Amino acid sequence: MPDLPSYISIKDWSQEDRPREKLLKKGASALSEVELLAILLGSGTVSISAVDLSRQILNNADNSLQQLGLKSLKELQKHKGIGEAKAITIAAAMELGRRRAMELPEKITRISCSDDAFKLLQPSLGELKHEEFWILLLDNSHKVLDTHQLSKGGITATHVDTRLIYRKAIEMGAVALILAHNHPSGSLKPSAPDKHITQKIQEAGKMLDIKVLDHVIVTARDFYSFADNGIMP
């Protein structure tokens, strides 16, 4: 005789407690993160339900969707019951969420403080495992004209071309800009190259009457503002 499951199948739950039926009746916002993930998985194993498997996966990510989004396919597949197909489904869902967050929110169309810049840039930069350098181009009322990725890799003079920054600024009719890059290590301390490139870009802007308002270092959870800390050259 085959072993019986050591759990109660979701099919045996009451209708109002089943994730799919709950979503149909109450909408996605009524579901917990565990329940939403269970819907993505579709099924568990012979010994654990999709809901309990989802709970294990989230527990392993410190119950953080942000941390879950950083998991590689191999890391996800370490869970019994998660093969390549389910791992890909999870990764795709996390990427869709990230891209949705990257869309310019209507409420942050104007930068009034460094926190606004962070909220706008964090979805693009916060979870990267490599450094990228971006610029925010602003008009005279600090309305965002464009966000532009300038380079990938270490922040040095060879990777950040000042001419490209101001060519883009002139094309967009910008009168001010904010520099930004990420620190995958999570450190918020600006390096000597960070300070040097900021000064170089700011000096070039003075000749064109384009002001560099700030340089923001972005991490997954926090940011560092040159302007807020009084170290803009």
Buried (B, 14 or more C-beta within 10 A) or exposed (E): EEEEBEBEEBEEBEEEEBBBBBBEEEEEEEBBBBBBBBBBBEEBBEBBBBBBBBBBBBEBBEEEBBBBBBBEEEBBBEBEBBEEEBBEBBBEBBEEBBEEEBEEEEEBEEBEEBBBBBBBBBBBBBBBEEBBBBBBBBBEEBEBBBBBEBBEEBBBEEBBEBEEBBEBBEEBEBBBBBBBBBBBEEEBEBBEBBBBBBBBBBEBBEEEEBBBBBBBBBBBEEBBBBBBEEBBE
